[in-house]
Structure formats: C-alpha cells, structure tokens
Amino acid sequence: MSITLQELESRLWAAANSLRGPVDPANFKEFIFPLLFLKRIDDTWREEQERVIADFGEDADAEVAADYHRFWVPDGCHWSDLIKAHENVGVTLQTMLDRIQQANPETLAGIFGNAPWSDRDKLPEPALLNLIETFSALDLRPSVVSHDLLGNAYEYLLKQFADESGKKAGEFFTPRYVVRTLTRILDPQPGESIYDPACGSGGMLIEAANEVLEAGGSTRQMRFYGQEVNLTTAAIGRMNLYLHDLEDAKIVREDTLRTPRFTDAKGALEQFDVVLANPPFSLKNWGQETWAKDPHRRSVSGVPPKGNADWAWAQHMVASMKPETGRVGVVMPHGVLFRGGAESKIRQYLIETDQLEAVIGLPQNLFYSTTIPACLLIFRAKKSDERKGHVLIIDASERFEKGKNQNSMTPDDVDAIVAAYRTGEDPDGEDQGLRLRLVPHAEIEENGWDLNIGRYLRGAEEEAVDVGEALAALRAAQAELAEAQVRLDERLSEAGYA
C-alpha cells in the first residue's frame, strides 16, 4: 500500500501533537526525529532482510546479510522489541539507540542526539508509550514511502517545529525561500563538493542537491559536508541527509570558528566548490583572541571585533572555497555592509581582491530569529570579465508576501532575484520591486568602503537600524578602543614614557 504526502504529513504531525502538554513544543524535534529515523531504519532493515531470505533462504548467515543492509540492527533492537516494553520504556529505548549506534560506528555514531528518554519529568512514560504506538501504525518501508516522500515529510516537520519554536527556531531552520534563492544563485553542478559551516538541520545542503536534480543532473558523484556546534541540531541534520538518500554526506559536530573539522592531512582547511551558510547573526565570544594567529590563515584580511563574528564567518567561508571554481553565499545582517573599524578593513580587502561579487538586500522579517532585514553576500574565486572591478548591488527589499507574524517570499520573488543576479540588468519597470546596479570599486572606495545599499541605488530605503545590533556594534567598538588603549599604554611603558 502506498501513502500520499499529505497523509504522511498529517500522521507525523499527529504524532508530534501527542506530546503537547507534557513536552514544550520547542522540544518536539528532540523526540520525534529520532523515533522517526529509528522506525525508518528498522522498516528498511526488514525489507532488506526479506530480499536476503528470498535469495539465500532462512539460513543465510550474518556475513551474507550484511551486504544487503545499509545499516545493521542488532538483535533486541528492532521496533518489535520496543513495543514489547511496558516498564522503564525510556531506558529500553535509550539502550536500543546506543546499541544501534555502536553497531554502525562509521555512519550512525551520535545520530540520535541526546534526548532525555529516561527522564520522566521531561517525557512522562504514558506520553512516550503513546508516541511509540502512533509510530507503530506507520509503515515506513522504502517500497511504501520513497526517500523523496519521506524527505519532504521531514522538511514539513522542520517547518512546523520552527513555527512552534518561534525565535528559538533560528538555530536549526532557515526559511526555504531564502535557501532556495541562495542555492539557485550559486548554481551547484553534478560532481561538485558542497559545504555548510553552520549547517543546522542540513537544509542548504539538501536544497543544493535538489537544485542539481531539478536540472536533470545526478547527485551520486557529489559530496556534501556540514559542521554544526549544537548536538541535537547536528543529529537532526544527519538524519535529514540520510532520509533524503544523500549517501556521500558528512556532518560533524564542533565549533567551526574555533575548531574547523574539515582539514587535510597537513591541517590546512579543505576547500570546496560551493560554500553556503546562514550563520548566527552577530555572535559574541566567538574566539577572537586566537584569530590573529589563526593557523588556517582565515584572518588575512583582518581580525573582526570580539563582540561580533559576522565577518569571521565570511572569512572562514572565503578561505574554504576552491581557488578556481569556488563560490560562496552567506546570509548576513545589514550591519556588515557599513560597520566601521576592523570590519571596514575586511570589506576593503575582499573588495580590492575582487572576491566580493554581489550584495543582495532581502525583505524585513523573513527569519525566525530576528525581524531585521538581512542580506546575501556572494563571493567568487574567479569573477566574469564584465563583473571584475565591480560589485553588483541588488535591492530586493520589496519582493515579499506579508504575513501575520513573519513575511515570506513567493516562487516569483525568488525567480526575480535570481534573474536579476544572473543578468545584472535593471528589470523593466518599477513594478518588478527590484533595483540593481553594477558599482565600480572606485565609487565604493570614495564612500570609505561602505556598502550600504541606499548609497548606491536611488529609491532604495535606508537600512532599518536594529537597536540591539546598534548597541552590540557600539559595545564592540568600545571594546576595540579599550584594547587599543591597553596596547598603547604597554608600548609607552616599554619605551619609558609611562
């Protein structure tokens, strides 16, 4: 029997809603995704085992069977064993998850996250039993639920959980229309490597794969890499990639700015064809104290302020792109376009070295974590001849559909922005809601390397000033000034002037 996407989404959301009351909706994902993945693994294992028996009979040994199984499920760790448990169910489930991870160390270690299954205060046993019963009614064999279908349902749950979580959702979910805009601009190709250093739930990596598939290409020779600091979110991302059948994919958990995990045998940063991310805006305490002597040479253009990691993320991503084919797309707050001090020097370097290709201003209130407008920064290792010595600036702030709590972008909005980026031409008529201009470096230099969109496009609104961001910028500048004063005092003392 097959199942429709609508029916699958409805039943999965019903499973999540069964937790409502004892569990905060913001924490639904911690429990739902691991159980969904466990059920999929076990149903897939059973279907694979049926083929083993059909080919070799009931007496086929484990060595023969292993060739048929993508993941190995140890005895006692099947869904049928879980539904037999009626006491200490959380402990039983945790033991099963641990054993499955141990049986698949190369692929599943840590994938189920750290949900408190045995903590009855956070997940009462009746709620867990009800959740297991709900999933038991779902047949998730690949012959019934394809990878595409289950992947789409997973994305649906991510969106629902983001809506429930509100601002807390920013750490694991970027609105799909923003992801779609970025991936279409970067135009991933079959055989390329894709990297997201702040990958969250893996949405950008998956959308990059979808972009290739929709163009008629194959992802079989592509490689997908992600790094994520949050354990639960990293686990969600890994499950997401598996459920979308992206085989050559690797997500690791670690702080990217302090400890980048994708390095070669000599410790140098690995480099990729496409690098894309929506990192946390204006991250504080990000490791600035080590950036000046960064062994990966990410700070060649300068050291960002201690209280704001925005340009550190951009520096990391630019350092991670291949020198010939590499292109980078990153979501940033508008402050990166005009803040002074060290950030201005970083902008100057990336413009003068002709790596910054485009700045695209997005509408306000698109994201869960902030209402302020964001922008896309696009970098290329090798720019086209007509764009060398220039930065393409696009104001797309009017291309949105107003919502009650959050604005959104339609497919037509995404199409318009992508077309404007690709052609570099001003759309006919102001009804397009877009303004753009190819701005020469000399003009940007005259403006002190300020990239504020309103400086270059007539009619573009000045960027809305977010009070929180403005205060953060002020405090960062004050901290930089204090540090400079300390260094000056030390040098004066050494010279005998103190």
Secondary structure, DSSP 8 states (H G I E B T S, - for coil): ----HHHHHHHHHHHHHTTBTTB-GGGHHHHHHHHHHHHHHHHHHHHHHHHHHHHH-TT--HHHHHTT-SS---TT-SHHHHTT--SSHHHHHHHHHHHHHHHSTTTTTTTTTT--TT-TTTS-HHHHHHHHHHHHT----TTTS-HHHHHHHHHHHHHHHHHHHGGGGGGT---HHHHHHHHHHH---TT-EEEETT-TTSHHHHHHHHHHHHTT---TT-EEEEEES-HHHHHHHHHHHHHTT--SEEEEES-TTT----B-TTS-B--BSEEEE---TT-SSSSGGGGGG-TT-TTTT----TT--HHHHHHHHHHTB-TTT-EEEEEEETHHHH--THHHHHHHHHHHTT-EEEEEE--SS-SSS-SS-EEEEEEESS--GGGTTEEEEEE-TT--B--SSS-B--HHHHHHHHHHHHH----SSGGG--EEEEEEHHHHHHTTT---GGGTSTT-------HHHHHHHHHHHHHHHHHHHHHHHHHHHHTT--
